[in-house]
Amino acid sequence: MRVQEVNFDGLVGATHNYAGLSYGNVASAASKGRSSNPKEGALQGLRKMQHMRELGLTQGVLPPHQRPHLPTLRALGFQGTDIHILTKAYETSPELVANLSSSSTMWTANAATVTPFCDTRDGKTHFTPANLAAMYHRSIEPLTTGRILRAMFSNDDRFVHHPHIPGGIHMGDEGAANHNRFCSDYGNSGVAVFVYGREAFGRSDDLQFPGRQTKESCRAVLTQHSVASERMILVRQNPKAINAGAFHNDVVSVCNKNVFFFHEEAFENTSSLCADIQTAMGQVPMEFIEVPANEVSLSDAVSTYLFNSQLVSAPAREGMTLILPSEAQDNVATREYIQRLLEKDNSISHADFFDLRQSMRNGGGPACLRLRVVLCDDDLLAMGSRSILTDDLYGDLVSWVEKHYRESVEPEDLCDPQLMMENFAALDELTQILDLGSIYDFQRNDSSSD
Ligand code: SUG
């Protein structure tokens, strides 16, 4: 039976805006106060998804969450109608409303950690929504993420859904963005490499920016998923990379099957990491493509998101393809590096560039926008929603965006009740398009839950 790695991309939400919320994320800070274009952002994301299909890959879609997140405002004591709550909350704290209006759920690499059925003891695929405890605006994501994943992967014989890891920032977990899976082919057993920024109970005086992922949370997810200890590796991200703005490891490394493409300064101890991966992989030869700092500096890696590319095996092509943001083409150092890479004798033979500027300005590149899930044909048949992209679904989603999304959102628009009502109407329609059921609390008439 065919086993594929399916990318589930997050749709950019109708409240996509630049509020500069993510400390340690250079692009988010630099974009603070800019006007955003949610319609353009959503269409840019959809074009990338459609391109993946044109390459012969199966592509999935994940919906945005409800924003502003009224359940949090209610939990904080605001009462009354939705419009009253929003108005009062904005009068009290525009920053609070900005945090609860972020469209950060588009970066689905942070939605969850997924361990494929071929790597778990019970032969089922395991999901843990990321708690995203490090950033307030993202800490409100896991309950809805879990609800969406359960609606999509709804077959108990095949899929296991765990609660997010409790414990706040001590147990900070940012999901698949810090997880690399190596294998000879997607359906064969793999090796999981988790990258953390700090330890839960120690000091990390070498960090200027938050180390969002802790070693203990990586261990907890692996324990939940019952991964065998010889198939897992934990490694610390280089503090230098975090301090340069690589707040997730997927800003400095990416992998596909047995190929690992990473920056020289990505990890604390690169040579022992590579040796450990090769040992765990046994007979399967690894291909390590290490990019020297004197060819691409950490600062160029962070500003262009060279490593936040998707590395894919497209059935329509010989060799692997990098899906890159256009920033990596505009920068001389990364453009020339990519040219040399494609000419060299290695598994990477193609580079496709995409304009994802709406997302990139908030620090989200091609790889941030996707959650990888290894699925066999029967898993795809067992899915409980219309979440796999087809030409029809692509058409429906483009029309939906054209109908509901604004071309401009300023930070002060986040107090506009009309924007909130437009978004709820759009999301209500989206759940019908994607056949997801009532996943949003405004559809459930249950305001005390998420
Ligand atoms: O968590 N940006 C996201 C970007 C996430 C990128 N994901 C991966 N690397 N996988 C973050 O920092 C900015 C939102 C704002 O500033 O409004 C934001 O949340």
Boltz pocket constraint, residues with backbone or C-beta under 6 A from the ligand:
constraints:
  - pocket:
      binder: B
      contacts: [[A, 17], [A, 18], [A, 19], [A, 20], [A, 21], [A, 22], [A, 25], [A, 28], [A, 29], [A, 102], [A, 104], [A, 107], [A, 109], [A, 110], [A, 135], [A, 138], [A, 177], [A, 247], [A, 248], [A, 250], [A, 251], [A, 362], [A, 363], [A, 364], [A, 365], [A, 367], [A, 368], [A, 369]]
      max_distance: 6.0
